Amino acid sequence: MREECLKILMNLLHPIQEICQERFGIPSPYPWQLLIISGVLESLFSEDDERPPHQRIAVLPTGAGKSLCWMLPAALHSGLTIAVFPLLSLMRDQSRRLSKAQIPHLVFQGGMSSQEKSQLWKKLEKREIHVVLTNPEILDSPITIQHLGQFQPDFLVVDETHTVSQWGESFRPACAHLGQAVEKWNPRAVLALTATASPSLRNRIVQLLFHGQEPEQAIANADRPEIHYGVIPTLSRMHTLERLAREKTRPMVIFGRTRSQVELTARTLRHRLRSKNIMFYHAGLSPQEKLYLEEWFLESKEGILCATSAYGIV
């Protein structure tokens, strides 16, 4: 029995390892990743039309490789994957990873022109695209859900799923409405990913995203011993920030509560450190400015970005 189980595991692992190495430059997935990937693939490639959809909430710590859990099945499967992200910066980062892995995809976000949307639909009609990256607000439109449904999405991914409840029931109601897509499309697999979600929060996600149908859950240890938290007593925040900016490893993000605060912090540090590699980011910037800053910070080795919590929010 043990040998037979091992044989099944190795037969499953071989194509996964192969594509891990070829597309993602990773020797092999971790056990948690393999568990999640195998569950998705088993559902996507099932020939049983009566098989219930595979639905799972996966809580994996930051840096544990949540992206691979959905990108690898998307690379192996020819059907349409729709991945939802509440943060614009995350969406763009995932787009870069998909491009590197040579997975055909497109980004569907707010602010697109009618011509851009028309090109998007044409690519989907020609089956040129395997993955659509989008945000909750786009899927809050019944017309969009219906239009995307014509292409029969097989795999729905909801990243940062804690926002379904935490944000959806406060300042971004579209996050709480993502269950509409699950209900309308009835995809073969639904994967909800997050780095942190308490039992009560997971229960709320089950209600909002899965309409009370209990999904499978994969809960890994959220402890990250390499991440350190601390409180530094200070009489002058700006003086302390200047010292930390000089001493600590860069690139660095400094968060502030208001637009004026992050602008003042950036300008003050730029003056005191005599550096041009210090910028500010907030919701008042234009889309072009935000894109420039995101790409600048991604490539920067010495940059300091002073940002509000709007950093990356669509």
GIBELCOR-V951449 format. One record per residue. N is the residue number from 0. RES is the residue in three letters. BURIAL is # if it has 16 or more other C-alpha atoms within 10 Angstrom, else .. Layout:
# GIBELCOR-V951449
n-><N,N>
res-><RES,RES>
burial-><BURIAL,BURIAL>
This chain:
# GIBELCOR-V951449
n-><0,1,2,3,4,5,6,7,8,9,10,11,12,13,14,15,16,17,18,19,20,21,22,23,24,25,26,27,28,29,30,31,32,33,34,35,36,37,38,39,40,41,42,43,44,45,46,47,48,49,50,51,52,53,54,55,56,57,58,59,60,61,62,63,64,65,66,67,68,69,70,71,72,73,74,75,76,77,78,79,80,81,82,83,84,85,86,87,88,89,90,91,92,93,94,95,96,97,98,99,100,101,102,103,104,105,106,107,108,109,110,111,112,113,114,115,116,117,118,119,120,121,122,123,124,125,126,127,128,129,130,131,132,133,134,135,136,137,138,139,140,141,142,143,144,145,146,147,148,149,150,151,152,153,154,155,156,157,158,159,160,161,162,163,164,165,166,167,168,169,170,171,172,173,174,175,176,177,178,179,180,181,182,183,184,185,186,187,188,189,190,191,192,193,194,195,196,197,198,199,200,201,202,203,204,205,206,207,208,209,210,211,212,213,214,215,216,217,218,219,220,221,222,223,224,225,226,227,228,229,230,231,232,233,234,235,236,237,238,239,240,241,242,243,244,245,246,247,248,249,250,251,252,253,254,255,256,257,258,259,260,261,262,263,264,265,266,267,268,269,270,271,272,273,274,275,276,277,278,279,280,281,282,283,284,285,286,287,288,289,290,291,292,293,294,295,296,297,298,299,300,301,302,303,304,305,306,307,308,309,310,311,312,313>
res-><MET,ARG,GLU,GLU,CYS,LEU,LYS,ILE,LEU,MET,ASN,LEU,LEU,HIS,PRO,ILE,GLN,GLU,ILE,CYS,GLN,GLU,ARG,PHE,GLY,ILE,PRO,SER,PRO,TYR,PRO,TRP,GLN,LEU,LEU,ILE,ILE,SER,GLY,VAL,LEU,GLU,SER,LEU,PHE,SER,GLU,ASP,ASP,GLU,ARG,PRO,PRO,HIS,GLN,ARG,ILE,ALA,VAL,LEU,PRO,THR,GLY,ALA,GLY,LYS,SER,LEU,CYS,TRP,MET,LEU,PRO,ALA,ALA,LEU,HIS,SER,GLY,LEU,THR,ILE,ALA,VAL,PHE,PRO,LEU,LEU,SER,LEU,MET,ARG,ASP,GLN,SER,ARG,ARG,LEU,SER,LYS,ALA,GLN,ILE,PRO,HIS,LEU,VAL,PHE,GLN,GLY,GLY,MET,SER,SER,GLN,GLU,LYS,SER,GLN,LEU,TRP,LYS,LYS,LEU,GLU,LYS,ARG,GLU,ILE,HIS,VAL,VAL,LEU,THR,ASN,PRO,GLU,ILE,LEU,ASP,SER,PRO,ILE,THR,ILE,GLN,HIS,LEU,GLY,GLN,PHE,GLN,PRO,ASP,PHE,LEU,VAL,VAL,ASP,GLU,THR,HIS,THR,VAL,SER,GLN,TRP,GLY,GLU,SER,PHE,ARG,PRO,ALA,CYS,ALA,HIS,LEU,GLY,GLN,ALA,VAL,GLU,LYS,TRP,ASN,PRO,ARG,ALA,VAL,LEU,ALA,LEU,THR,ALA,THR,ALA,SER,PRO,SER,LEU,ARG,ASN,ARG,ILE,VAL,GLN,LEU,LEU,PHE,HIS,GLY,GLN,GLU,PRO,GLU,GLN,ALA,ILE,ALA,ASN,ALA,ASP,ARG,PRO,GLU,ILE,HIS,TYR,GLY,VAL,ILE,PRO,THR,LEU,SER,ARG,MET,HIS,THR,LEU,GLU,ARG,LEU,ALA,ARG,GLU,LYS,THR,ARG,PRO,MET,VAL,ILE,PHE,GLY,ARG,THR,ARG,SER,GLN,VAL,GLU,LEU,THR,ALA,ARG,THR,LEU,ARG,HIS,ARG,LEU,ARG,SER,LYS,ASN,ILE,MET,PHE,TYR,HIS,ALA,GLY,LEU,SER,PRO,GLN,GLU,LYS,LEU,TYR,LEU,GLU,GLU,TRP,PHE,LEU,GLU,SER,LYS,GLU,GLY,ILE,LEU,CYS,ALA,THR,SER,ALA,TYR,GLY,ILE,VAL>
burial-><.,.,.,.,.,.,.,.,.,.,.,.,.,.,.,#,#,.,#,#,.,.,#,#,.,.,.,#,#,.,.,#,#,#,.,#,#,#,#,#,#,.,#,#,.,.,.,.,.,.,.,.,#,#,#,#,#,#,#,#,#,.,.,#,.,#,.,#,#,#,#,#,#,#,#,#,#,.,#,#,#,#,#,#,#,#,#,#,#,#,#,#,.,#,#,.,#,#,.,.,#,.,#,#,#,#,#,#,#,.,.,.,.,.,.,.,.,.,.,#,.,.,.,#,.,.,.,.,#,#,#,#,#,#,#,#,#,#,#,#,.,.,.,.,#,.,.,#,#,.,.,#,#,#,#,#,#,#,#,#,#,#,#,#,#,#,#,#,.,.,.,#,#,#,#,#,#,#,#,#,#,#,.,.,#,#,#,#,#,#,#,#,#,#,#,#,#,.,.,.,#,#,.,#,#,#,#,#,#,#,.,.,.,.,#,.,.,.,#,.,.,.,.,.,.,.,.,.,.,.,.,.,.,.,.,.,.,.,.,.,.,#,.,.,#,.,.,.,.,.,#,#,#,.,#,#,.,.,#,.,.,#,#,.,#,#,#,.,#,#,.,.,.,.,.,.,#,#,#,#,#,#,#,.,.,.,.,.,.,#,#,.,#,#,.,.,#,.,.,.,.,.,#,#,#,#,#,#,.,#,#,#,.,#>
